[in-house]
Amino acid sequence: MILFEIYLSLTLVMTPLDESWNYLHPYPYKMKKYILLNWYKEDFHFWIDGSWILKQKNNNDSKLKAKARRQWHERQTK
């Protein structure tokens, strides 16, 4: 029973942190599915230097994904 409580406690702490990291640091090749926001290869441009750049806009975005894109581009221009 104590192991279950420890597991549950860690899950309740780590899941929001992992979701937040995914929101703030988009990357096209995640190894798992997220609850709130999933990034796909189609959301990015691939540049010659090997980096992935998030596209400015996508018509199929949810409100959360559109907000994440906008914030990512604002951080890149600072």
mmCIF file of the N, C-alpha and C atoms, coordinates in Angstrom:
data_MODEL
# 
_entry.id   MODEL 
# 
loop_
_atom_site.group_PDB 
_atom_site.id 
_atom_site.type_symbol 
_atom_site.label_atom_id 
_atom_site.label_alt_id 
_atom_site.label_comp_id 
_atom_site.label_asym_id 
_atom_site.label_entity_id 
_atom_site.label_seq_id 
_atom_site.pdbx_PDB_ins_code 
_atom_site.Cartn_x 
_atom_site.Cartn_y 
_atom_site.Cartn_z 
_atom_site.occupancy 
_atom_site.B_iso_or_equiv 
_atom_site.pdbx_formal_charge 
_atom_site.auth_seq_id 
_atom_site.auth_comp_id 
_atom_site.auth_asym_id 
_atom_site.auth_atom_id 
_atom_site.pdbx_PDB_model_num 
ATOM 1   N N  . MET A 1 1  ? 0.819  -1.190 0.000   1.00 0.00 ? 1  MET A N  1 
ATOM 2   C CA . MET A 1 1  ? 0.000  0.000  0.000   1.00 0.00 ? 1  MET A CA 1 
ATOM 3   C C  . MET A 1 1  ? 0.867  1.260  0.000   1.00 0.00 ? 1  MET A C  1 
ATOM 4   N N  . ILE A 1 2  ? 1.957  1.215  0.725   1.00 0.00 ? 2  ILE A N  1 
ATOM 5   C CA . ILE A 1 2  ? 2.833  2.387  0.794   1.00 0.00 ? 2  ILE A CA 1 
ATOM 6   C C  . ILE A 1 2  ? 3.491  2.658  -0.558  1.00 0.00 ? 2  ILE A C  1 
ATOM 7   N N  . LEU A 1 3  ? 3.814  1.597  -1.288  1.00 0.00 ? 3  LEU A N  1 
ATOM 8   C CA . LEU A 1 3  ? 4.404  1.780  -2.618  1.00 0.00 ? 3  LEU A CA 1 
ATOM 9   C C  . LEU A 1 3  ? 3.410  2.444  -3.567  1.00 0.00 ? 3  LEU A C  1 
ATOM 10  N N  . PHE A 1 4  ? 2.151  2.075  -3.470  1.00 0.00 ? 4  PHE A N  1 
ATOM 11  C CA . PHE A 1 4  ? 1.134  2.702  -4.302  1.00 0.00 ? 4  PHE A CA 1 
ATOM 12  C C  . PHE A 1 4  ? 1.002  4.183  -3.971  1.00 0.00 ? 4  PHE A C  1 
ATOM 13  N N  . GLU A 1 5  ? 1.044  4.531  -2.703  1.00 0.00 ? 5  GLU A N  1 
ATOM 14  C CA . GLU A 1 5  ? 0.943  5.930  -2.285  1.00 0.00 ? 5  GLU A CA 1 
ATOM 15  C C  . GLU A 1 5  ? 2.134  6.738  -2.780  1.00 0.00 ? 5  GLU A C  1 
ATOM 16  N N  . ILE A 1 6  ? 3.316  6.156  -2.737  1.00 0.00 ? 6  ILE A N  1 
ATOM 17  C CA . ILE A 1 6  ? 4.513  6.828  -3.248  1.00 0.00 ? 6  ILE A CA 1 
ATOM 18  C C  . ILE A 1 6  ? 4.392  7.022  -4.753  1.00 0.00 ? 6  ILE A C  1 
ATOM 19  N N  . TYR A 1 7  ? 3.965  5.972  -5.455  1.00 0.00 ? 7  TYR A N  1 
ATOM 20  C CA . TYR A 1 7  ? 3.790  6.059  -6.902  1.00 0.00 ? 7  TYR A CA 1 
ATOM 21  C C  . TYR A 1 7  ? 2.765  7.138  -7.257  1.00 0.00 ? 7  TYR A C  1 
ATOM 22  N N  . LEU A 1 8  ? 1.654  7.149  -6.576  1.00 0.00 ? 8  LEU A N  1 
ATOM 23  C CA . LEU A 1 8  ? 0.609  8.132  -6.827  1.00 0.00 ? 8  LEU A CA 1 
ATOM 24  C C  . LEU A 1 8  ? 1.109  9.548  -6.548  1.00 0.00 ? 8  LEU A C  1 
ATOM 25  N N  . SER A 1 9  ? 1.827  9.724  -5.476  1.00 0.00 ? 9  SER A N  1 
ATOM 26  C CA . SER A 1 9  ? 2.378  11.040 -5.137  1.00 0.00 ? 9  SER A CA 1 
ATOM 27  C C  . SER A 1 9  ? 3.340  11.529 -6.208  1.00 0.00 ? 9  SER A C  1 
ATOM 28  N N  . LEU A 1 10 ? 4.237  10.652 -6.642  1.00 0.00 ? 10 LEU A N  1 
ATOM 29  C CA . LEU A 1 10 ? 5.195  11.036 -7.682  1.00 0.00 ? 10 LEU A CA 1 
ATOM 30  C C  . LEU A 1 10 ? 4.487  11.343 -9.003  1.00 0.00 ? 10 LEU A C  1 
ATOM 31  N N  . THR A 1 11 ? 3.492  10.573 -9.334  1.00 0.00 ? 11 THR A N  1 
ATOM 32  C CA . THR A 1 11 ? 2.745  10.794 -10.572 1.00 0.00 ? 11 THR A CA 1 
ATOM 33  C C  . THR A 1 11 ? 2.014  12.132 -10.533 1.00 0.00 ? 11 THR A C  1 
ATOM 34  N N  . LEU A 1 12 ? 1.413  12.441 -9.402  1.00 0.00 ? 12 LEU A N  1 
ATOM 35  C CA . LEU A 1 12 ? 0.681  13.701 -9.274  1.00 0.00 ? 12 LEU A CA 1 
ATOM 36  C C  . LEU A 1 12 ? 1.604  14.921 -9.327  1.00 0.00 ? 12 LEU A C  1 
ATOM 37  N N  . VAL A 1 13 ? 2.858  14.745 -8.957  1.00 0.00 ? 13 VAL A N  1 
ATOM 38  C CA . VAL A 1 13 ? 3.829  15.842 -9.025  1.00 0.00 ? 13 VAL A CA 1 
ATOM 39  C C  . VAL A 1 13 ? 4.481  15.917 -10.401 1.00 0.00 ? 13 VAL A C  1 
ATOM 40  N N  . MET A 1 14 ? 4.874  14.779 -10.936 1.00 0.00 ? 14 MET A N  1 
ATOM 41  C CA . MET A 1 14 ? 5.659  14.768 -12.174 1.00 0.00 ? 14 MET A CA 1 
ATOM 42  C C  . MET A 1 14 ? 4.830  15.014 -13.435 1.00 0.00 ? 14 MET A C  1 
ATOM 43  N N  . THR A 1 15 ? 3.592  14.585 -13.477 1.00 0.00 ? 15 THR A N  1 
ATOM 44  C CA . THR A 1 15 ? 2.783  14.759 -14.677 1.00 0.00 ? 15 THR A CA 1 
ATOM 45  C C  . THR A 1 15 ? 2.583  16.227 -15.045 1.00 0.00 ? 15 THR A C  1 
ATOM 46  N N  . PRO A 1 16 ? 2.179  17.097 -14.121 1.00 0.00 ? 16 PRO A N  1 
ATOM 47  C CA . PRO A 1 16 ? 2.058  18.518 -14.490 1.00 0.00 ? 16 PRO A CA 1 
ATOM 48  C C  . PRO A 1 16 ? 3.400  19.140 -14.898 1.00 0.00 ? 16 PRO A C  1 
ATOM 49  N N  . LEU A 1 17 ? 4.479  18.713 -14.260 1.00 0.00 ? 17 LEU A N  1 
ATOM 50  C CA . LEU A 1 17 ? 5.790  19.239 -14.641 1.00 0.00 ? 17 LEU A CA 1 
ATOM 51  C C  . LEU A 1 17 ? 6.172  18.809 -16.055 1.00 0.00 ? 17 LEU A C  1 
ATOM 52  N N  . ASP A 1 18 ? 5.907  17.565 -16.387 1.00 0.00 ? 18 ASP A N  1 
ATOM 53  C CA . ASP A 1 18 ? 6.202  17.057 -17.721 1.00 0.00 ? 18 ASP A CA 1 
ATOM 54  C C  . ASP A 1 18 ? 5.331  17.740 -18.772 1.00 0.00 ? 18 ASP A C  1 
ATOM 55  N N  . GLU A 1 19 ? 4.057  17.933 -18.487 1.00 0.00 ? 19 GLU A N  1 
ATOM 56  C CA . GLU A 1 19 ? 3.165  18.633 -19.413 1.00 0.00 ? 19 GLU A CA 1 
ATOM 57  C C  . GLU A 1 19 ? 3.629  20.075 -19.622 1.00 0.00 ? 19 GLU A C  1 
ATOM 58  N N  . SER A 1 20 ? 4.047  20.723 -18.562 1.00 0.00 ? 20 SER A N  1 
ATOM 59  C CA . SER A 1 20 ? 4.540  22.093 -18.662 1.00 0.00 ? 20 SER A CA 1 
ATOM 60  C C  . SER A 1 20 ? 5.803  22.168 -19.502 1.00 0.00 ? 20 SER A C  1 
ATOM 61  N N  . TRP A 1 21 ? 6.706  21.229 -19.326 1.00 0.00 ? 21 TRP A N  1 
ATOM 62  C CA . TRP A 1 21 ? 7.936  21.188 -20.122 1.00 0.00 ? 21 TRP A CA 1 
ATOM 63  C C  . TRP A 1 21 ? 7.605  21.012 -21.599 1.00 0.00 ? 21 TRP A C  1 
ATOM 64  N N  . ASN A 1 22 ? 6.672  20.140 -21.909 1.00 0.00 ? 22 ASN A N  1 
ATOM 65  C CA . ASN A 1 22 ? 6.252  19.908 -23.291 1.00 0.00 ? 22 ASN A CA 1 
ATOM 66  C C  . ASN A 1 22 ? 5.642  21.170 -23.895 1.00 0.00 ? 22 ASN A C  1 
ATOM 67  N N  . TYR A 1 23 ? 4.884  21.905 -23.112 1.00 0.00 ? 23 TYR A N  1 
ATOM 68  C CA . TYR A 1 23 ? 4.253  23.144 -23.564 1.00 0.00 ? 23 TYR A CA 1 
ATOM 69  C C  . TYR A 1 23 ? 5.307  24.203 -23.883 1.00 0.00 ? 23 TYR A C  1 
ATOM 70  N N  . LEU A 1 24 ? 6.294  24.330 -23.018 1.00 0.00 ? 24 LEU A N  1 
ATOM 71  C CA . LEU A 1 24 ? 7.310  25.379 -23.170 1.00 0.00 ? 24 LEU A CA 1 
ATOM 72  C C  . LEU A 1 24 ? 8.425  25.026 -24.145 1.00 0.00 ? 24 LEU A C  1 
ATOM 73  N N  . HIS A 1 25 ? 8.677  23.746 -24.351 1.00 0.00 ? 25 HIS A N  1 
ATOM 74  C CA . HIS A 1 25 ? 9.794  23.298 -25.190 1.00 0.00 ? 25 HIS A CA 1 
ATOM 75  C C  . HIS A 1 25 ? 9.301  22.320 -26.257 1.00 0.00 ? 25 HIS A C  1 
ATOM 76  N N  . PRO A 1 26 ? 8.657  22.850 -27.297 1.00 0.00 ? 26 PRO A N  1 
ATOM 77  C CA . PRO A 1 26 ? 8.139  21.946 -28.335 1.00 0.00 ? 26 PRO A CA 1 
ATOM 78  C C  . PRO A 1 26 ? 9.255  21.242 -29.089 1.00 0.00 ? 26 PRO A C  1 
ATOM 79  N N  . TYR A 1 27 ? 9.024  19.989 -29.403 1.00 0.00 ? 27 TYR A N  1 
ATOM 80  C CA . TYR A 1 27 ? 9.978  19.178 -30.153 1.00 0.00 ? 27 TYR A CA 1 
ATOM 81  C C  . TYR A 1 27 ? 9.176  18.153 -30.951 1.00 0.00 ? 27 TYR A C  1 
ATOM 82  N N  . PRO A 1 28 ? 9.520  17.919 -32.216 1.00 0.00 ? 28 PRO A N  1 
ATOM 83  C CA . PRO A 1 28 ? 8.660  17.084 -33.059 1.00 0.00 ? 28 PRO A CA 1 
ATOM 84  C C  . PRO A 1 28 ? 8.681  15.590 -32.767 1.00 0.00 ? 28 PRO A C  1 
ATOM 85  N N  . TYR A 1 29 ? 9.687  15.090 -32.105 1.00 0.00 ? 29 TYR A N  1 
ATOM 86  C CA . TYR A 1 29 ? 9.795  13.635 -31.916 1.00 0.00 ? 29 TYR A CA 1 
ATOM 87  C C  . TYR A 1 29 ? 9.734  13.264 -30.444 1.00 0.00 ? 29 TYR A C  1 
ATOM 88  N N  . LYS A 1 30 ? 8.594  13.450 -29.836 1.00 0.00 ? 30 LYS A N  1 
ATOM 89  C CA . LYS A 1 30 ? 8.405  13.025 -28.444 1.00 0.00 ? 30 LYS A CA 1 
ATOM 90  C C  . LYS A 1 30 ? 8.211  11.516 -28.412 1.00 0.00 ? 30 LYS A C  1 
ATOM 91  N N  . MET A 1 31 ? 8.622  10.907 -27.339 1.00 0.00 ? 31 MET A N  1 
ATOM 92  C CA . MET A 1 31 ? 8.537  9.456  -27.226 1.00 0.00 ? 31 MET A CA 1 
ATOM 93  C C  . MET A 1 31 ? 7.199  8.986  -26.637 1.00 0.00 ? 31 MET A C  1 
ATOM 94  N N  . LYS A 1 32 ? 6.373  9.922  -26.200 1.00 0.00 ? 32 LYS A N  1 
ATOM 95  C CA . LYS A 1 32 ? 5.103  9.513  -25.616 1.00 0.00 ? 32 LYS A CA 1 
ATOM 96  C C  . LYS A 1 32 ? 4.020  10.525 -25.972 1.00 0.00 ? 32 LYS A C  1 
ATOM 97  N N  . LYS A 1 33 ? 2.800  10.175 -25.681 1.00 0.00 ? 33 LYS A N  1 
ATOM 98  C CA . LYS A 1 33 ? 1.663  11.062 -25.894 1.00 0.00 ? 33 LYS A CA 1 
ATOM 99  C C  . LYS A 1 33 ? 1.416  11.849 -24.623 1.00 0.00 ? 33 LYS A C  1 
ATOM 100 N N  . TYR A 1 34 ? 1.044  13.102 -24.801 1.00 0.00 ? 34 TYR A N  1 
ATOM 101 C CA . TYR A 1 34 ? 0.732  13.965 -23.673 1.00 0.00 ? 34 TYR A CA 1 
ATOM 102 C C  . TYR A 1 34 ? -0.767 14.169 -23.562 1.00 0.00 ? 34 TYR A C  1 
ATOM 103 N N  . ILE A 1 35 ? -1.213 14.627 -22.413 1.00 0.00 ? 35 ILE A N  1 
ATOM 104 C CA . ILE A 1 35 ? -2.632 14.813 -22.170 1.00 0.00 ? 35 ILE A CA 1 
ATOM 105 C C  . ILE A 1 35 ? -3.147 16.084 -22.829 1.00 0.00 ? 35 ILE A C  1 
ATOM 106 N N  . LEU A 1 36 ? -2.448 17.194 -22.652 1.00 0.00 ? 36 LEU A N  1 
ATOM 107 C CA . LEU A 1 36 ? -2.936 18.485 -23.117 1.00 0.00 ? 36 LEU A CA 1 
ATOM 108 C C  . LEU A 1 36 ? -2.505 18.858 -24.523 1.00 0.00 ? 36 LEU A C  1 
ATOM 109 N N  . LEU A 1 37 ? -1.261 18.558 -24.879 1.00 0.00 ? 37 LEU A N  1 
ATOM 110 C CA . LEU A 1 37 ? -0.709 19.100 -26.105 1.00 0.00 ? 37 LEU A CA 1 
ATOM 111 C C  . LEU A 1 37 ? 0.328  18.152 -26.690 1.00 0.00 ? 37 LEU A C  1 
ATOM 112 N N  . ASN A 1 38 ? 0.131  17.767 -27.930 1.00 0.00 ? 38 ASN A N  1 
ATOM 113 C CA . ASN A 1 38 ? 1.101  16.917 -28.624 1.00 0.00 ? 38 ASN A CA 1 
ATOM 114 C C  . ASN A 1 38 ? 1.643  17.657 -29.832 1.00 0.00 ? 38 ASN A C  1 
ATOM 115 N N  . TRP A 1 39 ? 2.950  17.661 -29.984 1.00 0.00 ? 39 TRP A N  1 
ATOM 116 C CA . TRP A 1 39 ? 3.607  18.287 -31.128 1.00 0.00 ? 39 TRP A CA 1 
ATOM 117 C C  . TRP A 1 39 ? 3.925  17.218 -32.156 1.00 0.00 ? 39 TRP A C  1 
ATOM 118 N N  . TYR A 1 40 ? 3.755  17.556 -33.418 1.00 0.00 ? 40 TYR A N  1 
ATOM 119 C CA . TYR A 1 40 ? 4.014  16.624 -34.512 1.00 0.00 ? 40 TYR A CA 1 
ATOM 120 C C  . TYR A 1 40 ? 5.008  17.239 -35.480 1.00 0.00 ? 40 TYR A C  1 
ATOM 121 N N  . LYS A 1 41 ? 5.589  16.408 -36.319 1.00 0.00 ? 41 LYS A N  1 
ATOM 122 C CA . LYS A 1 41 ? 6.572  16.872 -37.299 1.00 0.00 ? 41 LYS A CA 1 
ATOM 123 C C  . LYS A 1 41 ? 5.988  17.962 -38.198 1.00 0.00 ? 41 LYS A C  1 
ATOM 124 N N  . GLU A 1 42 ? 4.710  17.889 -38.501 1.00 0.00 ? 42 GLU A N  1 
ATOM 125 C CA . GLU A 1 42 ? 4.057  18.868 -39.368 1.00 0.00 ? 42 GLU A CA 1 
ATOM 126 C C  . GLU A 1 42 ? 3.970  20.254 -38.733 1.00 0.00 ? 42 GLU A C  1 
ATOM 127 N N  . ASP A 1 43 ? 4.218  20.357 -37.433 1.00 0.00 ? 43 ASP A N  1 
ATOM 128 C CA . ASP A 1 43 ? 4.171  21.641 -36.733 1.00 0.00 ? 43 ASP A CA 1 
ATOM 129 C C  . ASP A 1 43 ? 5.482  22.421 -36.856 1.00 0.00 ? 43 ASP A C  1 
ATOM 130 N N  . PHE A 1 44 ? 6.482  21.841 -37.514 1.00 0.00 ? 44 PHE A N  1 
ATOM 131 C CA . PHE A 1 44 ? 7.822  22.428 -37.540 1.00 0.00 ? 44 PHE A CA 1 
ATOM 132 C C  . PHE A 1 44 ? 8.361  22.569 -38.957 1.00 0.00 ? 44 PHE A C  1 
ATOM 133 N N  . HIS A 1 45 ? 9.351  23.475 -39.084 1.00 0.00 ? 45 HIS A N  1 
ATOM 134 C CA . HIS A 1 45 ? 10.180 23.579 -40.283 1.00 0.00 ? 45 HIS A CA 1 
ATOM 135 C C  . HIS A 1 45 ? 11.536 22.994 -39.911 1.00 0.00 ? 45 HIS A C  1 
ATOM 136 N N  . PHE A 1 46 ? 12.151 22.275 -40.833 1.00 0.00 ? 46 PHE A N  1 
ATOM 137 C CA . PHE A 1 46 ? 13.497 21.755 -40.596 1.00 0.00 ? 46 PHE A CA 1 
ATOM 138 C C  . PHE A 1 46 ? 14.482 22.655 -41.336 1.00 0.00 ? 46 PHE A C  1 
ATOM 139 N N  . TRP A 1 47 ? 15.461 23.166 -40.623 1.00 0.00 ? 47 TRP A N  1 
ATOM 140 C CA . TRP A 1 47 ? 16.450 24.062 -41.224 1.00 0.00 ? 47 TRP A CA 1 
ATOM 141 C C  . TRP A 1 47 ? 17.726 23.301 -41.532 1.00 0.00 ? 47 TRP A C  1 
ATOM 142 N N  . ILE A 1 48 ? 18.513 23.849 -42.420 1.00 0.00 ? 48 ILE A N  1 
ATOM 143 C CA . ILE A 1 48 ? 19.731 23.201 -42.896 1.00 0.00 ? 48 ILE A CA 1 
ATOM 144 C C  . ILE A 1 48 ? 20.714 22.920 -41.760 1.00 0.00 ? 48 ILE A C  1 
ATOM 145 N N  . ASP A 1 49 ? 20.761 23.787 -40.772 1.00 0.00 ? 49 ASP A N  1 
ATOM 146 C CA . ASP A 1 49 ? 21.700 23.579 -39.662 1.00 0.00 ? 49 ASP A CA 1 
ATOM 147 C C  . ASP A 1 49 ? 21.280 22.457 -38.722 1.00 0.00 ? 49 ASP A C  1 
ATOM 148 N N  . GLY A 1 50 ? 20.157 21.809 -39.007 1.00 0.00 ? 50 GLY A N  1 
ATOM 149 C CA . GLY A 1 50 ? 19.724 20.670 -38.207 1.00 0.00 ? 50 GLY A CA 1 
ATOM 150 C C  . GLY A 1 50 ? 18.762 21.007 -37.090 1.00 0.00 ? 50 GLY A C  1 
ATOM 151 N N  . SER A 1 51 ? 18.357 22.256 -36.979 1.00 0.00 ? 51 SER A N  1 
ATOM 152 C CA . SER A 1 51 ? 17.433 22.624 -35.913 1.00 0.00 ? 51 SER A CA 1 
ATOM 153 C C  . SER A 1 51 ? 15.992 22.597 -36.416 1.00 0.00 ? 51 SER A C  1 
ATOM 154 N N  . TRP A 1 52 ? 15.074 22.452 -35.490 1.00 0.00 ? 52 TRP A N  1 
ATOM 155 C CA . TRP A 1 52 ? 13.653 22.466 -35.797 1.00 0.00 ? 52 TRP A CA 1 
ATOM 156 C C  . TRP A 1 52 ? 13.082 23.795 -35.338 1.00 0.00 ? 52 TRP A C  1 
ATOM 157 N N  . ILE A 1 53 ? 12.369 24.472 -36.229 1.00 0.00 ? 53 ILE A N  1 
ATOM 158 C CA . ILE A 1 53 ? 11.751 25.754 -35.917 1.00 0.00 ? 53 ILE A CA 1 
ATOM 159 C C  . ILE A 1 53 ? 10.238 25.575 -35.971 1.00 0.00 ? 53 ILE A C  1 
ATOM 160 N N  . LEU A 1 54 ? 9.586  26.006 -34.928 1.00 0.00 ? 54 LEU A N  1 
ATOM 161 C CA . LEU A 1 54 ? 8.136  25.899 -34.850 1.00 0.00 ? 54 LEU A CA 1 
ATOM 162 C C  . LEU A 1 54 ? 7.500  26.837 -35.868 1.00 0.00 ? 54 LEU A C  1 
ATOM 163 N N  . LYS A 1 55 ? 6.543  26.339 -36.633 1.00 0.00 ? 55 LYS A N  1 
ATOM 164 C CA . LYS A 1 55 ? 5.848  27.172 -37.611 1.00 0.00 ? 55 LYS A CA 1 
ATOM 165 C C  . LYS A 1 55 ? 5.076  28.269 -36.886 1.00 0.00 ? 55 LYS A C  1 
ATOM 166 N N  . GLN A 1 56 ? 4.914  29.402 -37.558 1.00 0.00 ? 56 GLN A N  1 
ATOM 167 C CA . GLN A 1 56 ? 4.213  30.535 -36.962 1.00 0.00 ? 56 GLN A CA 1 
ATOM 168 C C  . GLN A 1 56 ? 2.745  30.221 -36.698 1.00 0.00 ? 56 GLN A C  1 
ATOM 169 N N  . LYS A 1 57 ? 2.109  29.518 -37.644 1.00 0.00 ? 57 LYS A N  1 
ATOM 170 C CA . LYS A 1 57 ? 0.672  29.345 -37.550 1.00 0.00 ? 57 LYS A CA 1 
ATOM 171 C C  . LYS A 1 57 ? 0.266  28.038 -38.218 1.00 0.00 ? 57 LYS A C  1 
ATOM 172 N N  . ASN A 1 58 ? -0.795 27.451 -37.702 1.00 0.00 ? 58 ASN A N  1 
ATOM 173 C CA . ASN A 1 58 ? -1.399 26.273 -38.303 1.00 0.00 ? 58 ASN A CA 1 
ATOM 174 C C  . ASN A 1 58 ? -2.901 26.387 -38.096 1.00 0.00 ? 58 ASN A C  1 
ATOM 175 N N  . ASN A 1 59 ? -3.656 26.251 -39.154 1.00 0.00 ? 59 ASN A N  1 
ATOM 176 C CA . ASN A 1 59 ? -5.112 26.430 -39.066 1.00 0.00 ? 59 ASN A CA 1 
ATOM 177 C C  . ASN A 1 59 ? -5.804 25.367 -38.234 1.00 0.00 ? 59 ASN A C  1 
ATOM 178 N N  . ASN A 1 60 ? -5.172 24.238 -38.009 1.00 0.00 ? 60 ASN A N  1 
ATOM 179 C CA . ASN A 1 60 ? -5.784 23.149 -37.251 1.00 0.00 ? 60 ASN A CA 1 
ATOM 180 C C  . ASN A 1 60 ? -5.473 23.189 -35.760 1.00 0.00 ? 60 ASN A C  1 
ATOM 181 N N  . ASP A 1 61 ? -4.823 24.225 -35.296 1.00 0.00 ? 61 ASP A N  1 
ATOM 182 C CA . ASP A 1 61 ? -4.412 24.304 -33.890 1.00 0.00 ? 61 ASP A CA 1 
ATOM 183 C C  . ASP A 1 61 ? -5.586 24.521 -32.946 1.00 0.00 ? 61 ASP A C  1 
ATOM 184 N N  . SER A 1 62 ? -5.462 23.924 -31.778 1.00 0.00 ? 62 SER A N  1 
ATOM 185 C CA . SER A 1 62 ? -6.392 24.233 -30.691 1.00 0.00 ? 62 SER A CA 1 
ATOM 186 C C  . SER A 1 62 ? -5.972 25.583 -30.101 1.00 0.00 ? 62 SER A C  1 
ATOM 187 N N  . LYS A 1 63 ? -6.790 26.127 -29.235 1.00 0.00 ? 63 LYS A N  1 
ATOM 188 C CA . LYS A 1 63 ? -6.452 27.413 -28.615 1.00 0.00 ? 63 LYS A CA 1 
ATOM 189 C C  . LYS A 1 63 ? -5.163 27.304 -27.795 1.00 0.00 ? 63 LYS A C  1 
ATOM 190 N N  . LEU A 1 64 ? -4.997 26.194 -27.108 1.00 0.00 ? 64 LEU A N  1 
ATOM 191 C CA . LEU A 1 64 ? -3.800 25.992 -26.288 1.00 0.00 ? 64 LEU A CA 1 
ATOM 192 C C  . LEU A 1 64 ? -2.546 25.900 -27.164 1.00 0.00 ? 64 LEU A C  1 
ATOM 193 N N  . LYS A 1 65 ? -2.638 25.178 -28.249 1.00 0.00 ? 65 LYS A N  1 
ATOM 194 C CA . LYS A 1 65 ? -1.494 25.015 -29.145 1.00 0.00 ? 65 LYS A CA 1 
ATOM 195 C C  . LYS A 1 65 ? -1.142 26.338 -29.828 1.00 0.00 ? 65 LYS A C  1 
ATOM 196 N N  . ALA A 1 66 ? -2.143 27.113 -30.228 1.00 0.00 ? 66 ALA A N  1 
ATOM 197 C CA . ALA A 1 66 ? -1.903 28.416 -30.837 1.00 0.00 ? 66 ALA A CA 1 
ATOM 198 C C  . ALA A 1 66 ? -1.223 29.360 -29.835 1.00 0.00 ? 66 ALA A C  1 
ATOM 199 N N  . LYS A 1 67 ? -1.641 29.304 -28.589 1.00 0.00 ? 67 LYS A N  1 
ATOM 200 C CA . LYS A 1 67 ? -1.031 30.127 -27.550 1.00 0.00 ? 67 LYS A CA 1 
ATOM 201 C C  . LYS A 1 67 ? 0.415  29.706 -27.306 1.00 0.00 ? 67 LYS A C  1 
ATOM 202 N N  . ALA A 1 68 ? 0.677  28.404 -27.293 1.00 0.00 ? 68 ALA A N  1 
ATOM 203 C CA . ALA A 1 68 ? 2.039  27.904 -27.100 1.00 0.00 ? 68 ALA A CA 1 
ATOM 204 C C  . ALA A 1 68 ? 2.939  28.347 -28.243 1.00 0.00 ? 68 ALA A C  1 
ATOM 205 N N  . ARG A 1 69 ? 2.430  28.293 -29.485 1.00 0.00 ? 69 ARG A N  1 
ATOM 206 C CA . ARG A 1 69 ? 3.212  28.765 -30.636 1.00 0.00 ? 69 ARG A CA 1 
ATOM 207 C C  . ARG A 1 69 ? 3.565  30.243 -30.489 1.00 0.00 ? 69 ARG A C  1 
ATOM 208 N N  . ARG A 1 70 ? 2.549  31.040 -30.166 1.00 0.00 ? 70 ARG A N  1 
ATOM 209 C CA . ARG A 1 70 ? 2.747  32.482 -30.018 1.00 0.00 ? 70 ARG A CA 1 
ATOM 210 C C  . ARG A 1 70 ? 3.794  32.781 -28.938 1.00 0.00 ? 70 ARG A C  1 
ATOM 211 N N  . GLN A 1 71 ? 3.690  32.130 -27.811 1.00 0.00 ? 71 GLN A N  1 
ATOM 212 C CA . GLN A 1 71 ? 4.648  32.350 -26.723 1.00 0.00 ? 71 GLN A CA 1 
ATOM 213 C C  . GLN A 1 71 ? 6.043  31.878 -27.106 1.00 0.00 ? 71 GLN A C  1 
ATOM 214 N N  . TRP A 1 72 ? 6.154  30.776 -27.819 1.00 0.00 ? 72 TRP A N  1 
ATOM 215 C CA . TRP A 1 72 ? 7.459  30.262 -28.239 1.00 0.00 ? 72 TRP A CA 1 
ATOM 216 C C  . TRP A 1 72 ? 8.146  31.269 -29.156 1.00 0.00 ? 72 TRP A C  1 
ATOM 217 N N  . HIS A 1 73 ? 7.399  31.815 -30.110 1.00 0.00 ? 73 HIS A N  1 
ATOM 218 C CA . HIS A 1 73 ? 7.986  32.791 -31.031 1.00 0.00 ? 73 HIS A CA 1 
ATOM 219 C C  . HIS A 1 73 ? 8.350  34.088 -30.321 1.00 0.00 ? 73 HIS A C  1 
ATOM 220 N N  . GLU A 1 74 ? 7.552  34.491 -29.341 1.00 0.00 ? 74 GLU A N  1 
ATOM 221 C CA . GLU A 1 74 ? 7.897  35.687 -28.556 1.00 0.00 ? 74 GLU A CA 1 
ATOM 222 C C  . GLU A 1 74 ? 9.202  35.472 -27.795 1.00 0.00 ? 74 GLU A C  1 
ATOM 223 N N  . ARG A 1 75 ? 9.396  34.281 -27.227 1.00 0.00 ? 75 ARG A N  1 
ATOM 224 C CA . ARG A 1 75 ? 10.641 33.984 -26.501 1.00 0.00 ? 75 ARG A CA 1 
ATOM 225 C C  . ARG A 1 75 ? 11.847 33.951 -27.444 1.00 0.00 ? 75 ARG A C  1 
ATOM 226 N N  . GLN A 1 76 ? 11.644 33.495 -28.686 1.00 0.00 ? 76 GLN A N  1 
ATOM 227 C CA . GLN A 1 76 ? 12.745 33.395 -29.637 1.00 0.00 ? 76 GLN A CA 1 
ATOM 228 C C  . GLN A 1 76 ? 13.187 34.769 -30.136 1.00 0.00 ? 76 GLN A C  1 
ATOM 229 N N  . THR A 1 77 ? 12.306 35.741 -30.148 1.00 0.00 ? 77 THR A N  1 
ATOM 230 C CA . THR A 1 77 ? 12.650 37.066 -30.663 1.00 0.00 ? 77 THR A CA 1 
ATOM 231 C C  . THR A 1 77 ? 13.263 37.965 -29.606 1.00 0.00 ? 77 THR A C  1 
ATOM 232 N N  . LYS A 1 78 ? 13.250 37.560 -28.356 1.00 0.00 ? 78 LYS A N  1 
ATOM 233 C CA . LYS A 1 78 ? 13.845 38.389 -27.286 1.00 0.00 ? 78 LYS A CA 1 
ATOM 234 C C  . LYS A 1 78 ? 15.333 38.275 -27.268 1.00 0.00 ? 78 LYS A C  1 
# 
